[in-house]
């Protein structure tokens, strides 16, 4: 089985924002930057893949939490741009 499909089958959604993923939308992301071994790869959506970049996972997750809190404080829909 192709690695991308294997990770998708295991994770099924973006590790960071929990969006459901499919073969066309999944991006493989290094959980700990610099280690591209299979056990370190996680399923990610396009947005989280590019936003995370080389950040450490807990730093990126904290950024997402802060973004959501700011969005809710401002009364905006989280999914709107």
C-alpha positions as CSV (number, residue, x, y, z in Angstrom):
1,X,0.0,0.0,0.0
2,X,1.3,3.5,-0.9
3,X,2.5,5.3,2.3
4,X,0.2,8.2,1.8
5,X,-2.8,5.9,1.7
6,X,-1.5,3.9,4.7
7,X,-1.3,7.1,6.8
8,X,-4.7,8.3,5.6
9,X,-6.2,5.0,6.5
10,X,-4.6,5.2,10.0
11,X,-5.5,8.8,10.8
12,X,-8.6,9.6,8.6
13,X,-8.6,13.2,9.6
14,X,-6.2,16.1,10.0
15,X,-4.3,15.6,13.3
16,X,-4.4,19.3,14.0
17,X,-7.8,20.6,13.1
18,X,-9.8,17.3,12.7
19,X,-11.0,18.0,9.2
20,X,-12.0,14.8,7.4
21,X,-9.5,13.9,4.7
22,X,-9.5,11.9,1.5
23,X,-6.8,10.8,-0.9
24,X,-7.0,14.1,-2.8
25,X,-6.8,16.4,0.3
26,X,-4.4,14.6,2.6
27,X,-0.8,16.0,3.0
28,X,1.8,14.0,4.9
29,X,3.3,16.1,7.7
30,X,6.4,15.4,9.8
31,X,5.0,15.5,13.4
32,X,8.6,16.3,14.7
33,X,10.3,18.4,11.9
34,X,13.3,16.8,10.3
35,X,12.2,13.1,10.8
36,X,10.4,11.8,7.7
37,X,10.2,8.2,9.0
38,X,6.9,6.5,8.7
39,X,6.1,6.5,12.4
40,X,6.6,10.3,12.5
41,X,4.3,11.1,9.6
42,X,0.8,12.2,10.2
43,X,-2.2,13.2,8.1
44,X,-2.7,16.9,7.7
45,X,-5.0,19.1,5.7
46,X,-3.6,21.6,3.2
47,X,-4.1,24.6,5.5
48,X,-2.5,23.0,8.6
49,X,0.4,21.6,6.5
50,X,1.4,25.0,5.3
51,X,0.6,26.9,8.5
52,X,2.6,24.4,10.7
53,X,5.7,24.6,8.5
54,X,8.7,23.6,10.7
55,X,7.0,24.4,14.0
56,X,7.0,21.9,16.8
57,X,3.6,20.3,17.2
58,X,2.7,21.7,20.6
59,X,3.6,25.2,19.5
60,X,1.5,24.9,16.4
61,X,-1.5,23.4,18.3
62,X,-1.3,26.3,20.8
63,X,-1.4,28.7,17.8
64,X,-4.5,27.0,16.5
65,X,-6.1,27.3,20.0
66,X,-5.2,31.0,20.2
67,X,-6.7,31.6,16.7
68,X,-9.9,29.9,17.6
69,X,-10.2,31.8,20.9
70,X,-9.6,35.1,19.1
71,X,-12.2,34.2,16.5
72,X,-14.8,33.3,19.0
73,X,-14.1,36.5,21.1
74,X,-14.7,38.5,17.9
75,X,-17.9,36.7,17.2
76,X,-16.8,35.4,13.8
77,X,-17.4,32.0,12.3
78,X,-14.1,30.0,12.6
79,X,-14.3,28.7,9.1
80,X,-14.8,32.1,7.4
81,X,-11.9,33.9,5.8
